[in-house]
């Protein structure tokens, strides 16, 4: 993947240097980058790996998913905090993950900790079990479990 990106930068640089344009600027380089992207897409099956922009799009999807979940959980926490009567029941629950590898588990734990209302307290030695503290175990557990499933799918897509 990284090699394809470097090759695309090389094609864009060649385009920029060899183009007979008296006003060579950033748009010339970007047009070369676009041409390089088309060339690499046409030839990506010869590299033995998937096209590198697919992973970039999956990373953007993961970032947008995190922003969406962050906003939704922030609104939920805001509702609970602004309620005159504090009707929360904090609690701890466990979650068994299907992700493997330190990088995947770390990203999932960080994404869950960054969403308001839930904190990953501990990860088991084998990395399969998360101990999660929820601000309101009755309402947030289902929401947290739903967002964990979405995060796991997105992380799996990015890393595969």
C-alpha positions in Angstrom: 0.0 0.0 0.0 2.7 2.5 1.0 4.7 1.6 -2.1 1.7 2.4 -4.3 1.4 5.8 -2.7 5.1 6.5 -3.2 4.8 5.4 -6.9 1.8 7.8 -7.2 3.9 10.7 -5.8 6.6 9.8 -8.3 4.2 9.9 -11.2 2.8 13.2 -10.0 6.3 14.6 -9.7 7.2 13.5 -13.2 4.0 15.0 -14.5 4.8 18.3 -12.7 8.4 18.4 -14.1 7.7 17.2 -17.6 4.5 19.2 -18.2 5.2 22.1 -20.6 3.3 24.7 -18.5 4.8 28.1 -17.8 2.7 28.5 -14.7 3.5 25.2 -12.9 1.7 25.3 -9.6 0.0 23.0 -7.1 -2.9 22.2 -9.5 -0.4 20.8 -12.0 0.9 18.5 -9.4 -2.6 17.5 -8.3 -3.6 16.7 -11.9 -0.5 14.5 -12.1 -1.5 12.9 -8.9 -5.0 12.2 -10.3 -3.5 10.7 -13.5 -1.2 8.6 -11.4 -4.2 7.4 -9.3 -5.9 6.3 -12.5 -2.8 4.5 -13.8 -2.3 2.7 -10.5 -5.9 1.7 -10.3 -5.6 0.2 -13.8 -2.5 -1.7 -12.8 -3.2 -2.5 -9.1 -3.9 -6.2 -9.8 -0.2 -6.6 -10.8 1.0 -5.4 -7.4 -0.5 -8.3 -5.5 -2.2 -6.0 -3.0 -5.5 -4.1 -2.9 -5.6 -0.5 -4.3 -4.3 1.8 -1.7 -7.1 4.4 -1.9 -9.6 1.7 -0.6 -7.8 1.7 2.7 -7.7 5.5 2.8 -11.5 5.5 2.3 -12.0 2.9 5.0 -9.9 5.1 7.4 -12.1 8.1 6.5 -15.2 6.0 7.2 -13.8 5.0 10.6 -13.1 8.7 11.4 -16.6 9.7 10.4 -18.1 6.9 12.4 -16.2 8.0 15.5 -17.3 11.6 15.0 -20.9 10.5 14.7 -20.8 8.2 17.8 -19.0 11.0 19.7 -21.7 13.5 18.9 -24.6 11.1 19.7 -23.0 10.0 23.0 -22.2 13.6 23.9 -25.9 14.5 23.4 -26.9 11.6 25.6 -24.5 12.6 28.4 -25.6 16.2 28.1 -29.2 15.1 28.6 -28.3 13.2 31.7 -26.2 16.0 33.2 -28.8 18.7 32.6 -31.6 16.6 34.1 -32.5 18.2 37.5 -32.8 14.8 39.1 -29.7 12.6 38.6 -31.2 9.3 37.6 -28.1 7.3 36.6 -26.9 4.0 37.7 -23.2 3.6 36.9 -21.9 0.1 36.4 -19.3 -2.1 34.9 -19.8 -4.7 32.3 -17.5 -6.9 30.2 -17.3 -7.3 26.5 -15.6 -10.1 24.5 -14.0 -8.7 21.3 -13.2 -10.6 18.2 -10.3 -8.4 17.2 -6.8 -9.7 17.3 -3.5 -7.9 17.6 -2.3 -5.2 19.9 -2.9 -2.4 17.4 -6.6 -3.3 16.8 -7.3 -3.8 20.5 -5.6 -0.5 21.4 -7.6 1.5 18.8 -10.9 0.0 20.0 -10.1 0.8 23.6 -9.1 4.4 22.7 -12.2 4.9 20.6 -14.4 3.7 23.4 -12.7 5.8 26.0 -13.0 8.9 23.9 -16.7 8.6 23.6 -18.4 10.2 26.6 -20.2 8.1 29.1 -18.0 5.0 28.8 -14.4 4.2 29.9 -12.4 1.1 29.2 -11.0 0.3 32.7 -9.0 -2.7 31.8 -8.2 -5.2 29.1 -7.6 -8.8 30.0 -4.2 -10.4 29.6 -5.2 -12.2 26.4 -6.7 -9.0 25.0 -10.1 -10.5 24.4 -12.1 -9.1 27.3 -12.8 -5.4 27.9 -14.0 -4.2 31.3 -16.0 -1.1 30.6 -17.5 1.4 33.0 -20.7 3.0 31.8 -22.2 6.2 33.2 -25.7 4.8 33.1 -25.6 1.0 32.8 -29.3 0.7 32.1 -29.4 3.0 29.1 -25.8 3.2 27.9 -24.9 -0.4 27.8 -27.0 -1.1 24.7 -25.6 2.1 23.1 -22.1 1.2 23.9 -22.4 -2.3 22.7 -23.9 -1.1 19.4 -21.1 1.4 18.9 -18.5 -1.3 19.9 -19.9 -3.5 17.1 -19.6 -0.6 14.6 -16.1 0.2 15.7 -15.0 -3.4 15.5 -16.3 -3.8 12.0 -14.6 -0.5 10.8 -11.3 -1.4 12.5 -11.4 -4.9 11.0 -12.0 -3.3 7.5 -9.1 -0.9 7.9 -6.6 -3.5 9.1 -7.4 -6.2 6.6 
